[in-house]
Amino acid sequence: MRRVLLSGSILDADFSDLGRQVREAVEGGVDLLHFDIADTSFTPTISFGPRVVASVAKSAGVPGEAHLMVGEPEPIARQLVGSGVSRVYFHVEASRTPFRTLQALSDMGFEPGVALNPATRVESVEPLLPHARAVLVLLVEPGLGGQRMIRGALSKVAALRSLREREGYSYLIAVDGGVKPENVAEVVAAGADIVVAGSAIFATGDPRGAAGELKRRILAALSNQPGGAPLDP
């Protein structure tokens, strides 16, 4: 039975009331918490760092995953050891030595994941796929929440799913960027195992209700899809 997890990105949360918002999102159905770490070396913005991640992840009650939108991912990843984060994505566009970065993340105890910008081709990460535990497909340019989905990038999700089936790989496919209730069924149909939503949950004023609505639409979309190989995200 195919399963799709909802990952809530706190990038657009109200940090003056972060604890309550995270708690309500989890109550609404968020399966994972997603932490977008940016330091302006790879994006035009700064978000937050490992100390914020640790303070939230350890008390969230659900697994955490970190998306490193930074030019040097390994030093930041080391600071996330013991933070409560289990999966770490780095950008293939940012790492000069991606094989080493994947191995370093694994050695630190993380599930290593690679992230792709909207304009980056799947072929650029194909050699890494036997060693990756997850691939994060961005449907917006990294760094800013609330952007509109670049629908053309969804074709990479289907390509990654086909490649996984053909080669017998086991990586998960995560999708992030512009996910809303009205388009989440498209993301599920394309083949996502993890759907990341930020502003659609945390910028609504009702994280519990917004997460619940996304979860309902994900389950409805799954009911219309053929079952795939069992996955355990």
N, C-alpha and C positions, 0 to 999 in steps of 0.2 A: 504494500500500500504506500503510495507516494505521500510524502509529508513536506510541507512548506512552513518554515519558521518565520515569524515576524520579529525583526530586530529594530528596536527603537533608538534612533540617534538623538543624543541630547544636545546637539549643536544649536538647535533653535529653542531650547528650553529657557525658562525664566530662572536664572541662577540665584535669584534672591529667594526662590521657593522651590529649589531643585529637588530636595528630598521628597516633598509631597507630590510633585509632578511625576517623579520616577515611580513612586509607590503606586499612584493611580494608574499609570501606564501598564505596570505589571499586573495590577488587578484587572485591567481591561483586556489583557491577553498577550502582552508583549512577552516573547519567549527568550529574547536576548537583549542586552544593552550594547549599543554601538557607540564607540568613542572616537571621534574624528580629531586627531591631534595635528595641528598645523602651526608652523613657526615662521612663516614667510619665506623660507628657503625654497619652497616648492609651490606655494600658493600666495596670493596677495594679502592673506589675512593671518591673524594669530587666533587660536581658539583657546586651548587650555593644555595643561601638561599632566605628567604622570601622577602628581600628588592629588589632583582633582579626580583622576580616573580611579585611583585606589580608594579614595574616601567614598565614592559612589558605588563602585563595583562590589566592594566587600559587604555592603549592606543591602544590595538590591534584591537578593534572593533569586536571581536568574544569572546564567552565565554571561560573561562579558567578552566583547571582541573589540580590538583597537585597529583603527585605520590610520596608518602613519603617512600623513601628507607632508613629508619632510625630505630634505635632501640627503641626510645621513641617517638612515633608519636604525642602524644597529645600536648606537649609543642611547637613543630614546627607548628602544626595546629593552635594553638592560635595566633601565629604570622602572620598567613595568613588571619585572619578575616579582612574584608575590603580591601583585596588586589585585588579584581576582580575575584578571583577564586570561582567557585560555587560548584565544586565536588572535594572531597579529598579521595584518596585511601590510605590505610595503609596495610602493609603486615601481614597476619595472622601468619606467621612464627616469626614475631618480637614482637607481642603483647602478653603479659602474660594474659591480660584480654580483649579479643576481643569484648565481648558484651559491656563492659563499653566504649571501644574506639568508637564503632559504635554510642552509645548513646551520647558520648561527642561530636563527630563530628556533629551529628544532632543538639545538643543543641547550638553549635557554629553557626548554620545556614547553614552548608554545606550539600550537598547530600553525605551521607557516602558510601564509596566503599571499598571493600576488594580486595587485590591483592594476586595472587598465583604464586610462583616460578614454573619453569618447572617440577620439581620433586614432587611437592605437589599435593596430590590427591584431587579431588572435594569433597570427603567425609569429608575431614577435615574442610570444610567451610559450609557444608550443614546445620548445626544448625543455622548459622548466616544469611542464605539467606532470611528468612522472614523479616529481619530487614535492609537488605542492599538495596541501591538504584542502585548499580552497582558492577560488578565483573570484575577485570582486570586480564586476563590470559596472563602471560609472556611466550613468546616462545624463550627467551634467558635468560641467567643468568643476574640478575640485576646489573646495575652499569656502564656498558660500551656500548657505541653505536657502530653500524657497525658490530655486530655479525651476524653469519649465523643462520637462523631460525631452531629451533628444531621442525621438522614437527610432530613428535609423540605427542607433547603437544597439537596439534590442536584437538585431540579427546576430550579434556576437554571442548572445546567450544560447540561441539555438545551435550555433556552430560549436560552441563548447560542449553542449550536451551531446551532439552527434559524435564529436571527437572522443568524448569520454566513453560512450557506448562502443565505439569501434575499436578503441585501443585497450579497453578494460581498465581505465583509470578510475580512481575513487574520489577525486576532488569534488568538493561542493561548489555550487555556483551561486554566488550572492549578487544581488542587483541593488544599486543605490542611485537615487537621483530623480527627483520629480515624481515620486510615487504618491498617488492619491487614490481615494476610494474609486474614482471613476476610471482609473487606468490599471489598477492592480491586477485585474483579471488578465490583461495583456501580458504582464510580467510573468504571471504564473503559467500561462499558456506557452510562453517562450521557453520555459524550462528552468526557472529559478528554484533553488532549494531554500534560499534565505532572501527575504524581501526586507530591505532597509527603508524605513520611513522616519523622517525627522519632523519637518514643519507640519506634515499631515497629522501628527500626533501632538507635538508639544507647542505648536503655535495656534492651537484651536481654543484654548481656555478650558478644555475638557479632555485631558489626556486619557482618562478611563473610557469615556464614550467613543473617542476617536480611534483608540486602539481596538476597542470592541468591534467597531464598524469595519475596520480594515480586516480584522480576523474573520469576521463573518463573510466578507467578500472573497477572501482567500479560500475559505472552505467551500463556498459556493462554486468558485472557479475549479477547484479540485474535483468536485463532484461531476464536472463535465469533461474531465480529462481521463484518459486511460491510465491505469496504474502502471508505475514504473518499478524498477528494482528498488527494494527497500533501502532506505538511507537513514543514517543516524547522525544528524547534524549535531 
